[in-house]
Amino acid sequence: MKKPNKHIGPSLNDFLKEEGILEETRAVALKETLAWQVQQAMKKEKISKVEMARRMNTSRAALDRLLDPSNSSVTLQTLTRAAHAVGRHLRIELV
């Protein structure tokens, strides 16, 4: 029988939960992922920031906030407009 590794502790999720920051960490990771996906779609479709802002009917500053991974104050409406601007749909699920 294999001996357990004494250097392995709880999972990362368990650690974050104990620290009281699991949900906040998940929200930040989700926002970073969405910002990255929008940027990748823009790159693939060769859409500039100016054009993207025009398609979203918003300002360039608002688009910059959306694309900033550290800015978590983005509305679902903004995310939906960004998805449509690059020919995609936004899907949100409770799991």
C-alpha positions as CSV (number, residue, x, y, z in Angstrom):
1,M,0.0,0.0,0.0
2,K,1.3,3.5,-1.0
3,K,2.1,5.8,1.9
4,P,0.2,9.2,1.8
5,N,2.3,12.2,1.1
6,K,2.6,14.2,4.3
7,H,3.2,17.4,2.3
8,I,-0.2,17.4,0.6
9,G,-2.8,19.4,2.4
10,P,-6.4,20.2,1.6
11,S,-7.5,21.1,-1.9
12,L,-7.3,24.6,-3.2
13,N,-11.1,25.0,-3.0
14,D,-11.0,23.8,0.7
15,F,-8.3,26.3,1.5
16,L,-10.1,29.2,-0.2
17,K,-13.3,28.2,1.6
18,E,-11.5,28.2,4.9
19,E,-10.1,31.7,4.2
20,G,-13.6,32.9,3.2
21,I,-12.6,33.9,-0.3
22,L,-13.8,31.0,-2.4
23,E,-16.8,32.8,-4.1
24,E,-14.8,36.0,-4.6
25,T,-12.0,34.0,-6.2
26,R,-14.4,32.2,-8.5
27,A,-16.0,35.5,-9.6
28,V,-12.6,37.0,-10.4
29,A,-11.6,33.9,-12.4
30,L,-14.9,34.0,-14.3
31,K,-14.4,37.7,-15.2
32,E,-10.8,37.1,-16.3
33,T,-12.0,34.2,-18.5
34,L,-14.8,36.2,-20.1
35,A,-12.4,39.1,-20.8
36,W,-9.9,36.7,-22.4
37,Q,-12.6,35.1,-24.5
38,V,-13.8,38.4,-25.8
39,Q,-10.3,39.5,-26.6
40,Q,-9.6,36.2,-28.4
41,A,-12.8,36.5,-30.5
42,M,-11.9,40.1,-31.4
43,K,-8.5,39.0,-32.5
44,K,-9.9,36.1,-34.5
45,E,-12.4,38.3,-36.3
46,K,-9.8,41.1,-36.6
47,I,-12.1,43.6,-34.8
48,S,-10.4,46.7,-33.4
49,K,-11.4,48.2,-30.0
50,V,-12.9,51.2,-31.8
51,E,-15.0,48.9,-34.0
52,M,-15.9,46.7,-31.1
53,A,-17.1,49.7,-29.1
54,R,-19.2,50.8,-32.1
55,R,-20.8,47.4,-32.5
56,M,-21.6,47.3,-28.8
57,N,-23.0,50.9,-29.0
58,T,-20.8,52.0,-26.1
59,S,-17.7,54.0,-25.4
60,R,-14.1,52.8,-25.8
61,A,-13.7,53.4,-22.0
62,A,-16.6,51.0,-21.3
63,L,-15.0,48.4,-23.6
64,D,-11.7,48.9,-21.8
65,R,-13.4,48.2,-18.4
66,L,-14.9,45.0,-19.9
67,L,-11.5,43.8,-21.1
68,D,-9.8,44.7,-17.9
69,P,-9.6,41.3,-16.0
70,S,-9.3,43.1,-12.6
71,N,-12.5,45.1,-13.1
72,S,-15.4,43.0,-11.9
73,S,-18.1,45.6,-12.2
74,V,-19.4,44.5,-15.6
75,T,-23.1,44.0,-16.2
76,L,-24.8,41.0,-17.9
77,Q,-26.1,43.4,-20.5
78,T,-22.6,44.6,-21.4
79,L,-21.4,41.0,-21.6
80,T,-24.3,40.1,-23.8
81,R,-23.7,43.0,-26.1
82,A,-20.0,42.0,-26.3
83,A,-20.9,38.5,-27.2
84,H,-23.3,39.6,-29.9
85,A,-20.7,42.0,-31.3
86,V,-18.3,39.1,-32.0
87,G,-21.1,36.8,-33.3
88,R,-21.4,34.8,-30.1
89,H,-24.0,34.2,-27.4
90,L,-23.5,34.5,-23.6
91,R,-24.6,31.5,-21.7
92,I,-24.7,31.5,-17.9
93,E,-25.6,28.4,-15.8
94,L,-26.1,27.6,-12.2
95,V,-24.2,24.4,-11.4
